Amino acid sequence: MTISPGFSRLRQFFLAAALLLICQPAFAEKRVALVIGNSAYQNVARLPNPINDGATVAATLKDAGFDVVDSRHDLPAAETRRVLRDFADRTRDADIAVVYYAGHGIEVDGSNYLIPVDAKLERDTDVYDEALSLDRVLLAIEPAKRLRLVILDACRDNPFSKAMKRTVASRAIGQGLAKVEPTSPNMLIAYSAKAGSTAADGDGKNSPFTVALSKHLTTPGLDVRRAFGFVRDDVLKTTGNRQEPFVYGSLGGEDVPLVPAPAKIEPPASAPNPQAEARRDYELALQIGNKSAMSAFLAQYPNGFYASLAKLQLEKFATEEARVAATEKARLAEQERARLATEGAQKAAQAKAEADAKSAEQARIAAEKAKQVAQDQAAAAEQKRAEAERAAADKAAAAKAAADSKVAAVTPAPAKETPNLAALSSGASQAEVTKSVQAELRRVGCLSAAADGNWNTTSQRSLTLFNRYAKTSVDTKLASTDALDTIKSKPSRVCPLVCEHGYKSDGDSCVKISCAEGSFLNDDNQCEKRREKKPVARRDSNERDDRAARPVRERPQSLPQAIVSKPRVSAGGSGQIVCDQGGCRPVSRGCRIDYRGGSPRDGGGNVEVCN
């Protein structure tokens, strides 16, 4: 049977179409959306961005695969009501219904209204006739089963309220939109700015709110509440925290993404290796390393690549046995030859023993060579086996990488999140782990040195301090991810702040101690009051000078004790006393004193003369 070229091309087309359908995620849910952008207001100044914002959101929802995206702009009141009525019919069998509105809105007495382009609003009561109540919009999406979402970029500075006449003085007309609490389940109402505040149009083609919506809202698999969380972060960053989007309402515990995550394509299971069991058993026999194990392997696997390897191993075992036998035979022959030579046996017997010994030695050498050849063959075979296994592993890895790339091609990239520095992957280098641990130790106040990636004694001592004050038992010898996780679990300072003398701790810093007047800082780092010195009586300086100027009175030279001793006066003497080197005594009766010149020390002076 001949197949025509046209039929062949048709078959290829259907195969390609079937493959495309298989690779695309199957969306069982029906999703509808209504987008309204009002810019050309007839009675107030034109808004530049709403029509661009509406076109951007509509394109985003269409690209996300919504079943119905009805995009309108510059609608008057009557047309707005008709569009809402038609959209309500489309939501009856929908699972997800979305309404996006960009334009002017107003809050009167706590109720919110969307303003069509033909509204005049000369009086406050005209709001009820010319504007559209938010409740009317909520009523249009109420039939949706899983998610009812209203997005309002209508919190702009309203020009109508400035010229509007008040019919009742107590009627409140607020700035922006009022807070709303949906009464229906599975309903969310998102404001471009929190209730009571206004939103900015921005300097670009689109408002900051719409730019963030188009970036995050239709991320596949991303829950709509998390998507609005990312929108809030982006708008706050863009507007310098002046505009904060807000979401009112609640959903259940399950994730509700606007675009479901695509079905994961499992990589094809690798074909089983028919020689895997043989390889495992061969490696086991090789580990046992004897003839019996290899013989048992050959009995189980008589053919194939690993059987050939086992046969080479058996040859190696046989040559080893032959070598051992030849070595033993040569040893015995040599012993016999030596014995015969010692015993003086006949020359014929000695010659025969010598010949036997020589033959045994040659057999031993041949066995050694055969063993070496068998070992070389077995080693070469093992090398080929290793190369073949590496090639097979590389081929399997390449096939797995190709399958993973196909899966990655149809799997959307996850939402970009801020990386966590204390959560390092297992592939991080030791230097990065060390630096991260040191940085965390600095954060909790246990390390004052810089985080340089060098795990030295200072770092170990700081981790020891952390263990002491945090009541943990982390290994201090090495900076590990376990230590990093443990330190990161502490939200604040762990180690007490230690300040130098003259400083005290104040929160997480050291401040200089200032003592009051009359006080000083003591060695205990405490302010102490100075003690007043008591007055001490002192001599006047002039008096001291006078005492110093007085001459020192010369004391008389003392005489020997014998000289100054009191004389003894005897009864009946002349009453005269004579002194010499022997002392002083009374002059004897009938004697007189005669002066000889000099002094008593020199043998002169007064002497006693008796006739």
C-alpha positions in Angstrom: 0.0 0.0 0.0 1.4 3.4 -1.0 1.0 6.4 1.3 0.6 9.7 -0.5 2.7 12.6 0.5 -0.4 14.6 1.4 -1.6 12.0 3.8 1.8 11.8 5.4 1.9 15.5 6.0 -1.6 15.4 7.4 -0.6 12.6 9.8 2.4 14.6 10.9 0.1 17.6 11.6 -2.2 15.6 13.8 0.7 14.1 15.7 2.1 17.6 16.4 -1.2 18.9 17.4 -1.7 16.0 19.8 1.7 16.5 21.3 1.0 20.2 21.8 -2.2 19.4 23.6 -0.5 17.0 25.9 2.2 19.5 26.8 -0.2 22.3 27.6 -1.8 22.4 31.1 -5.5 21.4 31.1 -7.6 24.2 32.6 -10.9 22.6 33.7 -12.1 25.9 35.2 -14.0 28.5 33.2 -12.6 32.0 33.8 -14.3 35.2 32.7 -13.2 38.9 33.1 -14.7 42.4 32.5 -12.2 45.3 32.1 -13.4 48.9 32.1 -11.1 51.9 31.7 -12.7 55.4 31.8 -10.4 58.3 30.7 -12.4 60.7 28.6 -14.6 62.3 31.2 -16.9 64.9 29.7 -17.4 67.3 32.6 -14.0 67.2 34.3 -10.4 66.9 33.2 -9.3 63.8 31.2 -7.5 61.0 33.0 -4.4 59.9 31.0 -3.8 56.4 32.4 -7.1 54.4 32.8 -7.5 53.6 29.2 -3.9 52.3 29.1 -4.3 50.5 32.3 -7.4 48.7 31.0 -5.7 47.6 27.8 -2.7 46.3 29.8 -4.9 44.3 32.2 -7.0 42.9 29.4 -3.9 41.7 27.5 -2.5 40.1 30.7 -5.7 38.1 31.3 -6.0 37.1 27.6 -2.4 35.8 27.7 -3.2 33.9 30.9 -5.8 31.9 28.9 -9.1 33.4 30.3 -12.1 32.1 28.4 -13.8 35.5 28.1 -12.1 38.9 28.5 -14.6 41.8 27.7 -12.5 45.0 27.5 -14.4 48.4 27.4 -13.4 52.0 27.8 -15.0 55.4 28.2 -18.5 54.0 29.1 -21.4 56.3 29.9 -23.8 55.3 32.7 -26.4 53.5 30.5 -23.7 51.5 28.6 -22.1 50.6 31.9 -25.3 49.1 33.2 -25.9 47.1 30.0 -22.3 45.7 30.0 -22.7 44.6 33.7 -26.0 42.9 32.9 -24.4 41.0 30.0 -21.4 40.0 32.0 -23.6 38.7 34.8 -25.0 36.2 32.3 -21.5 35.0 31.5 -20.6 34.4 35.1 -23.5 32.0 35.7 -21.4 28.9 34.7 -18.0 30.4 35.5 -15.7 29.3 38.2 -13.7 32.5 38.4 -15.0 36.0 37.6 -12.9 39.1 37.6 -13.9 42.8 37.2 -11.2 45.4 36.7 -12.2 49.1 36.8 -9.9 52.1 36.3 -11.3 55.7 36.5 -12.9 58.0 39.0 -14.8 56.7 42.1 -16.4 58.4 45.0 -17.6 57.6 48.5 -20.8 59.1 49.9 -22.1 58.2 53.4 -19.9 55.1 53.6 -21.0 53.7 50.2 -18.7 53.5 47.1 -19.7 54.5 43.6 -18.0 54.2 40.2 -18.4 57.3 38.0 -19.2 57.0 34.3 -17.7 59.4 31.8 -21.0 61.4 31.3 -21.7 62.1 35.0 -22.1 65.7 36.1 -22.7 65.3 39.8 -23.7 68.9 40.4 -25.3 67.9 43.8 -24.4 65.1 46.2 -27.7 63.4 45.6 -26.9 63.0 41.8 -24.5 60.2 42.8 -27.5 57.9 43.2 -28.7 58.6 39.7 -25.6 59.2 37.6 -23.0 56.9 39.3 -22.9 53.2 39.6 -23.0 51.5 43.0 -20.2 49.0 43.9 -22.9 46.7 45.1 -24.2 46.5 41.5 -20.8 45.3 40.4 -20.7 42.7 43.2 -24.1 41.5 42.2 -22.8 40.8 38.6 -20.1 38.4 39.7 -22.0 36.7 42.5 -22.9 33.6 40.3 -19.2 32.6 40.0 -18.4 29.4 42.0 -14.8 29.5 43.2 -13.6 33.1 43.1 -15.2 36.5 42.7 -12.7 39.3 42.3 -13.2 43.0 41.9 -10.1 45.2 41.3 -10.6 49.0 41.7 -8.0 51.5 40.5 -10.4 54.3 41.3 -8.9 55.9 44.4 -7.8 59.0 42.6 -8.2 62.6 43.8 -11.8 63.2 42.8 -12.5 66.5 41.1 -16.3 66.1 41.4 -16.4 66.5 45.1 -14.8 69.9 45.0 -17.6 71.6 43.0 -20.4 69.3 44.3 -23.2 71.1 46.2 -24.3 69.6 49.5 -28.0 69.2 49.9 -27.6 68.0 53.5 -24.8 69.3 55.6 -24.3 66.1 57.5 -23.8 64.0 54.3 -20.2 62.8 54.3 -18.2 62.7 51.1 -14.9 61.1 51.8 -11.5 61.0 50.2 -10.8 57.9 48.1 -13.1 54.9 48.7 -14.6 53.6 51.9 -13.7 50.4 53.6 -15.9 47.5 52.5 -16.6 44.1 53.9 -18.0 41.6 51.4 -20.9 39.6 52.6 -20.7 36.8 50.0 -18.1 34.0 50.4 -15.1 33.6 48.2 -15.1 37.3 47.3 -12.1 39.7 47.3 -12.2 43.4 46.6 -8.8 45.0 45.9 -8.2 48.7 46.2 -5.2 50.4 44.5 -4.9 52.4 47.8 -6.1 51.7 51.3 -9.6 53.0 52.2 -9.6 56.8 52.8 -6.4 57.5 50.8 -5.8 58.3 47.1 -3.7 56.5 44.5 -1.1 58.0 42.1 -1.3 57.8 38.3 2.5 57.6 38.1 4.8 59.1 35.5 4.6 56.3 32.9 2.1 54.9 30.6 0.5 52.8 33.4 -0.2 53.4 37.1 2.1 51.7 39.6 -0.8 49.5 40.7 -1.4 48.3 37.2 2.3 47.6 36.5 2.5 45.4 39.6 -0.8 43.7 38.7 0.4 42.7 35.2 3.6 41.4 36.8 2.2 39.1 39.6 -1.5 38.5 39.2 -1.4 35.8 36.6 1.7 33.9 37.8 0.8 30.2 37.2 0.1 28.4 40.5 0.5 31.6 42.6 -2.4 32.0 45.1 -4.3 35.3 44.4 -3.7 36.5 48.0 0.0 36.1 47.7 -0.1 37.8 44.3 -1.7 40.8 45.9 0.9 40.7 48.6 3.6 41.0 45.9 1.6 43.8 44.3 1.5 45.7 47.6 5.3 45.4 48.1 6.0 46.7 44.5 3.7 49.7 44.8 5.0 50.7 48.2 8.5 50.5 46.8 7.6 52.5 43.7 5.8 55.2 45.5 8.1 55.5 48.5 5.6 54.1 50.9 3.0 56.8 50.0 0.5 54.3 48.4 -0.5 51.0 49.9 -2.9 48.7 48.0 -5.3 46.8 50.2 -7.5 43.7 49.8 -10.8 43.2 51.6 -12.6 39.9 52.0 -11.5 36.3 52.6 -11.0 32.9 51.0 -10.7 29.4 52.3 -7.6 27.5 53.2 -6.8 26.2 49.7 -4.7 28.1 47.2 -6.8 29.9 44.6 -4.6 31.0 41.7 -6.0 32.8 38.7 -3.8 30.6 36.5 -3.4 27.0 37.7 0.0 25.5 37.8 0.7 23.3 34.7 0.7 19.6 35.2 4.2 18.3 36.0 5.6 16.1 33.3 7.4 13.3 34.8 10.6 12.4 33.0 10.5 9.0 31.3 11.6 6.2 33.5 15.0 4.9 32.4 14.9 1.5 30.8 16.0 -1.3 33.1 19.6 -2.4 32.6 19.5 -6.1 31.8 23.0 -6.6 33.2 22.4 -4.7 36.4 21.9 -7.9 38.4 24.9 -9.6 36.8 27.0 -6.5 37.6 25.9 -6.5 41.2 26.6 -10.3 41.6 29.9 -10.0 39.8 31.1 -7.2 42.1 30.0 -9.3 45.1 32.1 -12.3 43.9 35.0 -9.9 43.2 34.9 -8.7 46.7 34.9 -12.3 48.1 37.9 -12.9 45.8 38.2 -16.7 45.6 37.7 -19.4 43.0 34.5 -20.8 44.6 32.8 -17.4 44.3 33.7 -16.9 40.7 32.7 -20.5 39.9 29.3 -19.9 41.5 28.9 -16.7 39.5 29.6 -18.5 36.2 27.1 -21.1 37.1 24.4 -18.4 37.5 25.5 -16.3 34.5 27.3 -18.6 32.0 27.2 -16.0 29.2 27.7 -12.3 28.7 30.2 -9.6 29.4 30.5 -10.3 33.1 30.8 -14.0 32.5 34.0 -13.3 30.4 35.4 -11.2 33.2 34.7 -14.0 35.6 36.6 -16.5 33.4 39.6 -14.2 33.4 39.4 -14.0 37.1 39.4 -17.9 37.3 42.4 -18.0 35.0 44.2 -15.6 37.4 43.3 -17.9 40.3 44.6 -21.0 38.4 47.9 -19.4 37.6 48.3 -18.3 41.2 47.7 -21.9 42.3 50.2 -23.2 39.7 52.8 -20.6 40.9 52.4 -21.7 44.5 52.8 -25.3 43.6 55.8 -24.7 41.4 57.4 -22.6 44.2 56.9 -25.4 46.7 58.3 -28.0 44.3 61.4 -25.9 43.7 61.9 -25.5 47.4 61.7 -29.2 48.0 64.0 -30.0 45.1 66.6 -27.6 46.4 66.4 -29.1 49.9 66.9 -32.6 48.4 69.9 -31.5 46.4 71.5 -29.9 49.5 70.8 -33.0 51.6 72.5 -35.4 49.1 75.5 -33.1 48.8 75.9 -33.0 52.6 75.6 -36.8 53.0 78.2 -37.4 50.2 75.8 -39.3 48.0 76.8 -40.7 44.6 77.4 -38.3 41.8 74.6 -39.7 39.8 72.1 -39.1 42.6 73.4 -35.6 43.1 73.2 -34.8 39.4 69.7 -36.1 39.3 68.7 -33.9 42.3 70.4 -30.9 40.8 68.5 -31.5 37.5 65.2 -31.8 39.4 65.9 -28.6 41.3 66.7 -26.7 38.1 63.6 -28.0 36.4 61.4 -27.0 39.4 63.0 -23.5 39.4 62.2 -23.1 35.7 58.6 -24.3 36.3 58.3 -21.7 39.1 59.5 -18.9 36.9 57.1 -20.0 34.1 54.3 -20.0 36.7 55.2 -16.5 37.8 55.1 -15.2 34.2 51.7 -16.9 33.6 50.4 -15.4 36.8 51.6 -11.9 35.7 49.9 -12.4 32.3 46.7 -13.4 33.9 46.7 -10.5 36.2 47.4 -8.1 33.3 44.5 -9.5 31.4 42.1 -9.3 34.4 43.3 -5.7 35.1 42.7 -4.7 31.5 39.3 -6.3 31.5 38.4 -4.4 34.7 39.5 -1.2 33.2 37.3 -1.7 30.2 34.4 -2.5 32.5 34.9 0.7 34.4 35.1 2.7 31.2 31.9 1.1 29.9 30.1 1.8 33.2 31.2 5.5 33.1 30.0 5.8 29.5 26.7 4.3 30.5 26.4 6.6 33.5 27.2 9.7 31.3 24.6 8.6 28.8 22.0 8.2 31.5 22.9 11.6 33.0 22.6 13.3 29.6 19.2 11.6 29.0 18.0 12.8 32.4 19.3 16.3 31.8 17.4 16.4 28.5 14.2 15.2 30.2 14.7 17.8 32.9 15.2 20.6 30.3 11.9 19.6 28.7 10.1 19.7 32.0 11.7 23.1 32.8 10.6 24.4 29.4 6.9 23.9 30.2 7.2 24.6 33.9 6.8 28.4 34.8 9.5 30.1 36.8 8.5 30.6 40.4 7.9 34.0 41.8 11.1 35.7 42.6 11.5 35.9 46.3 14.1 37.6 48.5 16.9 35.1 49.2 17.4 34.2 52.8 21.2 34.9 53.8 21.2 32.7 57.2 19.4 29.7 54.6 22.3 28.4 52.7 22.1 25.5 50.2 24.0 22.3 50.7 26.3 23.3 47.8 27.5 26.4 49.5 31.3 26.5 50.2 32.7 26.2 53.6 34.0 29.8 53.5 30.5 31.1 52.8 29.0 29.0 55.7 31.8 30.3 58.0 31.2 33.9 57.0 27.4 33.5 57.5 27.9 32.0 60.9 30.2 34.8 61.9 27.7 37.4 60.6 25.0 35.8 62.8 27.3 35.7 65.8 27.9 39.5 65.3 24.1 40.0 65.1 23.5 38.3 68.4 26.3 40.2 70.1 28.7 37.3 70.6 31.4 38.3 68.1 33.1 41.7 67.8 35.5 40.8 65.0 34.7 41.1 61.3 33.1 38.2 59.4 36.1 37.2 57.3 35.4 33.5 56.7 38.3 32.4 58.8 37.2 30.1 61.7 39.9 31.0 64.2 40.1 30.8 68.0 38.2 34.1 68.3 35.3 32.7 66.4 35.3 29.5 68.4 35.3 31.4 71.6 32.4 33.5 70.4 30.4 30.4 69.6 31.2 29.0 73.0 29.8 32.2 74.6 26.7 31.7 72.4 26.3 28.1 73.8 26.6 29.4 77.3 24.0 32.2 77.2 21.6 30.4 74.7 21.8 27.1 76.6 22.7 25.2 73.4 25.4 22.6 72.6 26.6 23.5 69.1 29.9 22.1 68.0 32.5 25.0 68.1 35.3 23.3 66.2 33.7 24.0 62.8 31.2 26.4 61.4 28.3 24.3 60.2 24.9 24.9 58.8 23.4 23.4 62.0 25.2 26.2 64.0 23.9 28.7 61.5 20.3 27.5 61.8 20.6 27.5 65.6 21.9 31.1 65.8 19.3 32.3 63.3 16.6 31.0 65.5 17.5 33.7 68.1 15.7 36.9 67.1 17.7 39.3 69.3 20.9 39.7 71.3 22.1 36.6 73.2 25.5 37.5 74.6 25.6 40.5 77.0 27.2 43.7 75.8 30.7 44.2 77.4 32.0 47.8 77.4 35.5 49.2 78.2 36.2 51.1 81.4 34.5 54.5 81.3 31.6 53.2 79.1 28.3 51.5 79.9 25.9 49.5 77.8 22.8 51.3 76.4 20.8 48.9 74.3 23.2 47.5 71.6 25.9 50.1 72.0 28.3 51.5 74.5 28.0 55.1 75.7 30.5 57.1 77.7 29.8 57.5 81.5 29.4 61.1 82.6 29.7 61.7 86.3 28.1 64.7 88.0 30.1 67.6 89.3 31.9 66.7 92.5 32.1 63.0 91.5 34.7 60.8 89.8 34.7 57.4 88.1 36.2 54.7 90.3 37.8 51.4 89.4 34.4 49.6 89.5 33.1 51.8 86.7 30.8 53.6 89.1 30.5 57.3 89.9 31.7 58.1 93.4 31.4 61.4 95.3 34.7 63.1 96.2 35.5 63.3 99.9 36.1 66.8 101.3 39.6 67.3 102.8 39.7 68.3 106.5 41.9 71.4 107.4 45.3 70.6 109.1 47.0 73.0 111.6 50.4 74.0 110.3 53.1 76.3 111.6 53.4 79.6 109.9 56.2 79.8 107.3 57.7 82.9 108.9 58.0 81.1 112.2 59.7 78.2 110.5 62.1 80.6 108.9 62.9 82.2 112.3 63.5 78.9 113.9 65.8 78.0 111.0 67.7 81.3 111.4 68.3 80.9 115.1 71.9 79.9 116.1 72.4 76.5 117.6 73.5 76.9 121.2 76.8 75.0 121.7 76.5 72.4 124.4 79.4 72.3 126.9 81.8 69.5 126.5 81.2 66.8 129.0 83.9 65.8 131.4 84.9 62.3 132.3 82.7 60.5 134.8 85.5 60.3 137.2 86.0 64.0 137.0 82.4 65.0 137.5 81.7 62.5 140.3 80.9 64.0 143.5 83.9 64.3 146.0 83.8 62.5 149.2 84.5 64.8 152.1 86.1 63.1 155.1 85.7 64.4 158.7 88.6 66.4 160.1 90.0 67.5 156.6 90.9 71.0 155.5 87.9 71.3 153.5 90.0 71.6 150.3 89.5 69.2 147.3 92.1 68.1 144.8 91.4 66.5 141.5 93.7 64.4 139.4 93.4 61.4 137.0 92.2 59.3 139.9 89.3 61.5 140.7 88.6 64.2 143.3 89.2 63.7 147.0 89.6 66.0 150.0 93.1 67.2 150.9 94.5 65.3 153.8 95.2 67.0 157.1 98.5 68.8 157.1 98.8 68.8 153.3 98.3 71.5 150.8 97.5 72.0 147.1 100.2 73.0 144.8 99.5 74.0 141.1 102.0 72.5 138.7 100.5 73.9 135.5 98.6 72.0 132.8 95.6 69.9 133.4 94.9 66.8 135.4 94.7 64.7 132.2 98.3 65.7 131.4 99.5 64.9 134.9 99.6 68.5 135.8 97.1 70.8 137.4 96.7 70.9 141.2 98.6 68.3 143.2 98.5 67.5 146.8 101.8 68.2 148.7 102.4 66.9 152.2 105.4 67.9 154.3 
